[in-house]
Amino acid sequence: MAKVITMAKAAELFADGDIILSASFGMEWPDEIGQAIEKRFLETGHPRDMVHLHAAGCIPADCFAHEGMLKWDISSHESTTPKMAKLIEEDKLPGWYMPLGTMLQMWREQGRGMPGAMSKVGLGTFMDERVDAGCLNPSAKKITEELTAQNKQFIKYIPDFDGEEYLYYRGLPYTKGLIRATTADENGNVTAENEVYNLELSTVARAVKANGGKVIVQVERLAKAGSLDPKLVKVARNLIDYIVVAEHPENIVHGLWPHGKQNINYWYGLNGRIKVPIGDSLKPMPLDPKKVMVRRACMEAQAGWMCNFGIGLPTFCGSVMAEEGVMDEITMISESGSVGGVPGGGPDFGCHWNVEASVDQGEHFDWFDGTGLDFGVFGLSEAQEDGSINTSFLNGITLGVGGFANITAGANTALFIGTFTAKGLEETIEDGKLVIKQEGKLKKFVKKCLQLTFDANLAAKNGKKLLYITERCVFERTLEGMVLIEIAPGVDLQKDILDQMEFAPIIPAGGPRLMPAEIFQPVWGNGGLKAIWDAKVK
């Protein structure tokens, strides 16, 4: 039976050299336990030299961002923990990235006694052993060299397994597991009714227990033994060692929001407790270059498809689809495990208003990798000459790969949308034309990216449809290369496109066609998006 302990006692459980495995997404992490561990470290210098592994971003984990507290950091995303990212960038903390979904699969395999998992996700990217093996700094590369000499590297290239190539992701012997839930009964059974994500709670617990470690759960409240609905239990008593009840449950927040921004009633519309009116959450976008890009992206979808919209600009696709009256004709899916309803944007990323299903995040990525999306829209951060994408390291800043590597690899149609240049760009839509008032200082279409998180060559070889949609033009990656297929009205091909790139795209005979004129108008004419979708199914 699990033991109920205080927050201070929980902090004392952690020892020098512990290998901690966490379930996380945004703010959903046992932050009070993390703060108690941090307090103990700052007062005593212990625990130190720990290793922390988490798949999705983990905003509260910046509490571990003290020199000496961690020995290694392995995740898919550290842009939400700027202090941790700075330690990695300054090479004060060895850091590695792995694909979010593949980390979850690796832990699942460890939970059944295997050392790791094989996957095709990451091939050709900086996570491939033949490139950087996921290393984020020189100290990580040095450690990887040492581990490779012992045949214990974290990511290993398998050139031929039944005639195909794979990457093998190796886990670690976890000593502590950290998860957060809503309710625990006195025996250690755990439910997650107030959480907006259905994370990898049991996956983490099984992986830790299989390695002989201890699992600690932070909850909002404690219930009498045997009083929980067994169908709602997410982690059973056999996987929990310690229960810690939050000392300040009123401060518990969800999604990506910082503390104090929303009260619990806000989250009921996102965790499935109630159905709420969507109201202003999907109000129409103003006509600007962003809306033009989102409109153009939505044209590529069709009724009946399973669709995913990544963080940033792609989250506005729901707004345009709602304005055009086609939201009910597709199924929205987020990497967090949310299915159906309406995806939230910004700090609500991964949450869905009026969600229909909230599945285990790891099982969700099994579906992404195995079946694949019909349609995915992702942010356009930086693209190189062959169309491959960098999302993980931009302008000297460590960002992350998150679920991007898994989802883009599996999507049948993958769109990357974003402005053509960045930093200082000023543009408007006037009289149905794009007007560039000030060009951005940074080029996004470069000769070669420093890191790759998406291999366009492999995707094109596998028959995927790849489009790169900007406010001034559209590229399609074919087997021949990057083809400039469309140009916006009001744009000069040489000055506004070719001169703002570091490579020459393929220009079709007769030149690129104009982007659809109606998407540059206040009201989408010619029947709008619905007419385009209806024409596809006739």
Buried (B, 14 or more C-beta within 10 A) or exposed (E): EBEBBEBEEBBBBBEEEBBBBBBBBBBBBBBBBBBBBBBBBEEEEBBBBBBBBBBBBBBBBBBBBBEEBBBBBBBBBBBBBBEBBBBBBEBBBBBBBBBBBBBBBBBBBBBEEEBBBBBBBBBBBBBBBEBBBBBBBEBBBEBBEEBBEEEEBBBBBEEEEEEEEBBBBBBBBBBBBBBBBBBBBBBBBBBBBBBBBBBBBBBBBBBBBBBEBBBBBBBBEBBEEEEBEEEEBBBBBEBBBBBBBBEEBEEBBBBBBEEEEBEBEBBBBBBBEEEBEBEEBBEEBEBEBBBBBBBBBBBBBBEEBBBBBBBBBBBBBBBBBBBBEBBEBBBBBBBBBBBBBBBBBEBBBBBBBBBEBBBBBBBBBBBBBEEBBBBBBBBBBBBBBBBBBBBBBBEEEBBBBBBBBBBBBBBBBBBBBBBBBBEEBEBEBEEBEBEBEEBBEBBBBBEEBBBBBBBBBBBBEEEBBBBBBBBBBBBBBBEEBBBBBBBBBBBEBEEBBBEBBEBEBEBEEEEBEEBBEBBBBEEBEEEBBBEBBBEEEE
